[in-house]
Amino acid sequence: MITSVVVSYRVRPEAVAEHVRLIRAVFEQLHAEQPDNVEYKVVCLADGVSFVHISSASTPDGSNPLPELAAFKQFGKDSAARVATAPVPAAADIIGSYHPAVPLPDLPPETAPGRESDPPHGRGTGTATTGERPPGGVR
């Protein structure tokens, strides 16, 4: 059974750097363990403090294994001190999903807080490029 959830919330501006560090740790664990039944993406909106997590999992009982990861548990620990608004989860149905053959480039650390790209995901080189947007503004 495939289940998906979208969670959105805002983080206190002074907590963004720590919040992003904890999110990156979750991705580091995912990359190390490479579970094949989980899709996970986290985006930070243009305001630099609004986050959206999109997670899909395929498990026999419909559960999501992410909360069982040590890094995810650490991310959740003391999260109330970091967030400005309570996380709002919403069940979702995936209409479609696309993973480009050519990976999206990593952004340099100088970009806006929380807008750095994920650690390399095994489909690319992980090399940094400029933060310039291609024509049309879509990356």
N, C-alpha and C positions, 0 to 999 in steps of 0.2 A: 504494500500500500504506500503510495506517495502522498506525503503531506507537505504543505508549504505554509509559511507564516511570514508576515511582514510586521516589523516592529519599528515604531518611530518615536523619537523623543528629542529633547534638547538638553545639552550639557552646559554647566556653568562655564563661562569663558575661562576662568582661571584653572579649570580642571581638564581642558581639552587635551593638552599635551599628554597627561597621564592616561586619559581615556584612550587616546589613539595608541599609546604604548601597549596598553592591555589588549586592545583589539588586535594589534600586530602579533602579540604573543599567541593569540588563538590561531591566527593564520600560520604562524611558525609551527605550532603543534600539528595543525591539519596537514601542512606540507610534509612534515616529518613522518606522520602516520599514514597519510594518503588514503583515507577511507573512501571507498568507491560508492557509498550509498548516501553521500551528503553533498549538497551544493550550498555554498554560503557566500554572500556578498555583503559588504558594508559600504555605504556611501555617506559622505558628509556633504550637506547641501551648501550652496554658495554663501550662506550667512556664517559658516565656519563653526556653528554650534549645534546645528540640527543633524541628527544621524538617522539613517534608515538601514535596518538589517533585513536581508531577504534570505530565507533559509528554506531549503527543500530537503527532505529525507525520504528514502525508500527503505522501510522496515516492515516486517510482517505484521507488527501490531500498530503501525502508524506513529510510533514514538520518534522523537528526534534525538539522536545520540550526542548532539553538540553540548547540552548541559552536563554531560558526564565527563567531558574533557577537563583535565586539571586546569588548563589555561582559561577555559570558559568559566570554571568555578571561581578562579582568581579574578576574572573580569567582573563577575557578579558580586563579589565580596566588596562591601562598602560602596556599592554603586549609588546608593541613596545620597551619599555625600557629594557625588560628582554631577548628578543630574539636576536640571532646573525644572523639568516637567517629567511626570511619571511616564515610563514606557507604555505605549499603547500597542498591544499585539492584535493582529487581525489575521484570521485564517484566509488563505488565498488559493486560487486555482491558477496554475501556470498555463497560460495560453500558448506560449512558445518560448524557446530559449535558443540562443545562438552563441557559440563560442568561436570567434574568428580564428582562422588558420594562422594569421599573423598576429602575434600578441600585441596588446595595447602597451605602449612604452611606460616605463616607470617615470614618475615626475621627480624632479630634484627636491631635496629637503627644504629649499627656500620657498616653496609654494605656501599658500595660505594654510593655517593650522587645520589639521584634520583632512586636508585634501591631498595628502601624499598617497601614492598608489599602494596597492598591496605589495607584500614581498613577492619576489618572482614566484610564479605558480607552476613552474615546470614546463610551461609551453613557450617560454621566451628566454632571453638572455639576461634579463634583469638589469641591463645597462640603462643609465639615466639619459634622458634627452631634455630638451628645453620644454618648458611648460606651455609653449605656444599651442593654440588650438588650430587644427587643420581647417580648410574652408568648410563653412557650414557650422562650425563650432562643435562638432561631434568628434569624440575621440573613440 
